[in-house]
Amino acid sequence: MRPPLAVALMLACLCAARGEQGTGLLLSAETGEGEWKPLIDSLAAKGAIRADFAERRFFPFRRQPMLLNGVLRISPERGLSLEYTSPERNVLIADSAGLLLKDAGGRRREMPAGSRALAAIESLLPIMRFDLAALYPRFVIRASRSGSNWTFVFTPRDPETAGSLGAITVGGEGSEVLQLEFRRSASQRVEITVGRTEAGTAFSPAELKEFFR
């Protein structure tokens, strides 16, 4: 199976650079979110989400990035699901039980919760939900703004985790998440562009069966 998005993030970005850690306003449990609270509340209140995404994986040994497309689904109750639609179809399910990978042929691979390799996925879930209460103990969070555009940089507090996972950058405009980036270097990074998004969506029974567990 070709590794889908979150697996690629684990493999390609385990040694990600720490990014722009020192820029932007520092948010913390002690100081709160201040002027950022309305935006964070609106992002956290989106509920179930279905969104198209395009991913570009940059590697130093490739002249052109690897291009992948798919559909992201987030259920507050069931976790995160990533359906790759091209170039190969794969489904990744990340929830409290761990990680499940399914390919078009029905083959399945599982990785239990608590595995060190799941650090990127376990971080991505609360980040996509903007659950800052869960994020503050684990990340240094900085926010910056330019007009209606905004950026959050999440850097692990634990030095060992920071050395392996690095920083995760989330950017958007208004109340929409538009980009995520996991960067190891200028020539080795993963960029995700979020397209059409449906917030507060209701997944059909067929979707719940296929894309969650």
HUWONOR-V589757 format. One record per residue. RES is the residue in one letter. SS is DSSP state (H for helix, E for strand, - for the rest). PHI is phi in degrees with one decimal (none if undefined). PSI is psi in whole degrees, 0 to 359 (* if undefined). Layout:
# HUWONOR-V589757
res=RES ss=SS phi=PHI psi=PSI
res=RES ss=SS phi=PHI psi=PSI
This chain:
# HUWONOR-V589757
res=M ss=- phi=none psi=136
res=R ss=- phi=-71.2 psi=129
res=P ss=- phi=-61.4 psi=126
res=P ss=- phi=-75.3 psi=187
res=L ss=H phi=-50.0 psi=300
res=A ss=H phi=-66.0 psi=327
res=V ss=H phi=-68.0 psi=321
res=A ss=H phi=-61.5 psi=321
res=L ss=H phi=-62.7 psi=322
res=M ss=H phi=-67.3 psi=316
res=L ss=H phi=-78.4 psi=315
res=A ss=H phi=-83.3 psi=342
res=C ss=- phi=-123.5 psi=17
res=L ss=- phi=-62.9 psi=334
res=C ss=- phi=-112.7 psi=35
res=A ss=- phi=-60.1 psi=148
res=A ss=- phi=-66.9 psi=161
res=R ss=- phi=-80.9 psi=353
res=G ss=- phi=68.9 psi=202
res=E ss=- phi=-86.0 psi=69
res=Q ss=- phi=-68.2 psi=326
res=G ss=- phi=-89.6 psi=4
res=T ss=- phi=-107.1 psi=156
res=G ss=- phi=88.6 psi=171
res=L ss=E phi=-79.4 psi=131
res=L ss=E phi=-78.9 psi=124
res=L ss=E phi=-102.9 psi=144
res=S ss=E phi=-154.3 psi=165
res=A ss=- phi=-64.3 psi=331
res=E ss=- phi=-76.9 psi=317
res=T ss=- phi=-92.9 psi=343
res=G ss=E phi=79.4 psi=191
res=E ss=- phi=-99.5 psi=346
res=G ss=H phi=54.7 psi=231
res=E ss=H phi=-65.4 psi=345
res=W ss=H phi=-83.4 psi=349
res=K ss=H phi=-59.7 psi=315
res=P ss=H phi=-58.0 psi=318
res=L ss=H phi=-65.4 psi=313
res=I ss=H phi=-62.1 psi=318
res=D ss=H phi=-62.1 psi=320
res=S ss=H phi=-68.3 psi=323
res=L ss=H phi=-69.7 psi=322
res=A ss=H phi=-73.9 psi=339
res=A ss=- phi=-92.1 psi=7
res=K ss=- phi=-68.9 psi=339
res=G ss=- phi=70.2 psi=216
res=A ss=- phi=-66.6 psi=140
res=I ss=E phi=-132.0 psi=139
res=R ss=E phi=-126.5 psi=126
res=A ss=E phi=-146.7 psi=142
res=D ss=E phi=-76.6 psi=148
res=F ss=E phi=-144.0 psi=154
res=A ss=E phi=-124.4 psi=136
res=E ss=E phi=-121.0 psi=138
res=R ss=E phi=-122.2 psi=124
res=R ss=E phi=-107.9 psi=120
res=F ss=E phi=-103.0 psi=131
res=F ss=- phi=-131.9 psi=147
res=P ss=- phi=-65.2 psi=338
res=F ss=- phi=-93.8 psi=5
res=R ss=- phi=-121.2 psi=136
res=R ss=- phi=-75.2 psi=328
res=Q ss=- phi=-119.6 psi=147
res=P ss=- phi=-68.7 psi=154
res=M ss=E phi=-80.1 psi=131
res=L ss=E phi=-109.1 psi=132
res=L ss=E phi=-138.8 psi=153
res=N ss=E phi=-135.4 psi=156
res=G ss=E phi=-177.6 psi=193
res=V ss=E phi=-128.0 psi=129
res=L ss=E phi=-100.6 psi=136
res=R ss=E phi=-130.4 psi=134
res=I ss=E phi=-125.1 psi=125
res=S ss=E phi=-115.9 psi=122
res=P ss=- phi=-56.1 psi=331
res=E ss=- phi=-88.9 psi=326
res=R ss=- phi=-110.0 psi=346
res=G ss=E phi=109.3 psi=210
res=L ss=E phi=-113.7 psi=136
res=S ss=E phi=-130.5 psi=133
res=L ss=E phi=-123.2 psi=115
res=E ss=E phi=-103.7 psi=111
res=Y ss=E phi=-83.3 psi=130
res=T ss=E phi=-106.4 psi=339
res=S ss=E phi=-156.5 psi=152
res=P ss=- phi=-75.9 psi=344
res=E ss=- phi=-130.3 psi=152
res=R ss=- phi=-90.5 psi=124
res=N ss=E phi=-141.8 psi=155
res=V ss=E phi=-127.7 psi=131
res=L ss=E phi=-116.9 psi=132
res=I ss=E phi=-121.0 psi=124
res=A ss=E phi=-122.4 psi=120
res=D ss=E phi=-147.9 psi=192
res=S ss=- phi=-65.1 psi=341
res=A ss=- phi=-84.6 psi=345
res=G ss=E phi=127.7 psi=217
res=L ss=E phi=-122.1 psi=133
res=L ss=E phi=-126.0 psi=128
res=L ss=E phi=-112.8 psi=134
res=K ss=E phi=-130.5 psi=134
res=D ss=E phi=-104.9 psi=177
res=A ss=- phi=-63.3 psi=336
res=G ss=- phi=-86.2 psi=1
res=G ss=- phi=90.3 psi=0
res=R ss=- phi=-70.0 psi=145
res=R ss=E phi=-129.1 psi=142
res=R ss=E phi=-131.3 psi=136
res=E ss=E phi=-122.2 psi=147
res=M ss=E phi=-134.8 psi=122
res=P ss=E phi=-69.8 psi=156
res=A ss=- phi=-60.4 psi=147
res=G ss=- phi=93.5 psi=351
res=S ss=- phi=-67.2 psi=140
res=R ss=H phi=-60.3 psi=326
res=A ss=H phi=-67.0 psi=347
res=L ss=H phi=-87.7 psi=4
res=A ss=H phi=-55.6 psi=317
res=A ss=H phi=-63.9 psi=318
res=I ss=H phi=-69.2 psi=316
res=E ss=H phi=-61.8 psi=330
res=S ss=H phi=-76.8 psi=323
res=L ss=H phi=-67.0 psi=325
res=L ss=H phi=-59.7 psi=302
res=P ss=H phi=-67.6 psi=334
res=I ss=H phi=-67.4 psi=315
res=M ss=H phi=-65.5 psi=333
res=R ss=H phi=-88.9 psi=352
res=F ss=- phi=51.5 psi=47
res=D ss=- phi=-89.1 psi=81
res=L ss=H phi=-65.6 psi=330
res=A ss=H phi=-59.7 psi=323
res=A ss=H phi=-79.2 psi=335
res=L ss=H phi=-87.0 psi=327
res=Y ss=H phi=-54.2 psi=315
res=P ss=- phi=-65.8 psi=340
res=R ss=- phi=-107.9 psi=340
res=F ss=E phi=-133.3 psi=147
res=V ss=E phi=-85.4 psi=127
res=I ss=E phi=-118.6 psi=125
res=R ss=E phi=-123.3 psi=143
res=A ss=E phi=-128.0 psi=141
res=S ss=E phi=-141.2 psi=159
res=R ss=E phi=-141.2 psi=145
res=S ss=E phi=-138.6 psi=100
res=G ss=- phi=65.0 psi=232
res=S ss=- phi=-88.4 psi=357
res=N ss=E phi=-89.5 psi=144
res=W ss=E phi=-140.6 psi=159
res=T ss=E phi=-143.0 psi=137
res=F ss=E phi=-118.3 psi=135
res=V ss=E phi=-118.2 psi=124
res=F ss=E phi=-109.3 psi=115
res=T ss=E phi=-116.5 psi=124
res=P ss=E phi=-57.8 psi=139
res=R ss=- phi=-74.4 psi=324
res=D ss=- phi=-71.5 psi=123
res=P ss=H phi=-57.3 psi=321
res=E ss=H phi=-66.9 psi=317
res=T ss=H phi=-65.8 psi=320
res=A ss=H phi=-62.0 psi=324
res=G ss=H phi=-70.2 psi=333
res=S ss=H phi=-97.5 psi=319
res=L ss=H phi=-91.0 psi=320
res=G ss=- phi=77.8 psi=198
res=A ss=E phi=-99.0 psi=149
res=I ss=E phi=-115.0 psi=127
res=T ss=E phi=-109.5 psi=132
res=V ss=E phi=-123.6 psi=127
res=G ss=E phi=-127.6 psi=154
res=G ss=E phi=-164.5 psi=187
res=E ss=E phi=-141.1 psi=138
res=G ss=- phi=61.7 psi=236
res=S ss=- phi=-111.4 psi=24
res=E ss=E phi=-116.9 psi=135
res=V ss=E phi=-80.5 psi=126
res=L ss=E phi=-116.4 psi=333
res=Q ss=E phi=-146.7 psi=148
res=L ss=E phi=-131.9 psi=147
res=E ss=E phi=-141.6 psi=137
res=F ss=E phi=-124.6 psi=112
res=R ss=E phi=-118.5 psi=129
res=R ss=E phi=-97.7 psi=319
res=S ss=E phi=-161.6 psi=178
res=A ss=- phi=-61.4 psi=334
res=S ss=- phi=-103.0 psi=356
res=Q ss=E phi=-139.1 psi=102
res=R ss=E phi=-159.7 psi=167
res=V ss=E phi=-122.5 psi=125
res=E ss=E phi=-117.0 psi=131
res=I ss=E phi=-122.0 psi=124
res=T ss=E phi=-105.7 psi=123
res=V ss=E phi=-92.1 psi=127
res=G ss=E phi=-99.4 psi=223
res=R ss=E phi=-53.8 psi=127
res=T ss=E phi=-124.7 psi=134
res=E ss=E phi=-113.0 psi=116
res=A ss=E phi=-101.4 psi=150
res=G ss=- phi=65.9 psi=26
res=T ss=- phi=-75.9 psi=159
res=A ss=- phi=-112.0 psi=115
res=F ss=- phi=-75.5 psi=139
res=S ss=- phi=-72.1 psi=160
res=P ss=H phi=-55.1 psi=324
res=A ss=H phi=-66.6 psi=319
res=E ss=H phi=-64.2 psi=315
res=L ss=H phi=-60.7 psi=321
res=K ss=H phi=-69.8 psi=321
res=E ss=H phi=-83.0 psi=324
res=F ss=H phi=-109.9 psi=357
res=F ss=- phi=-135.7 psi=181
res=R ss=- phi=-145.5 psi=*
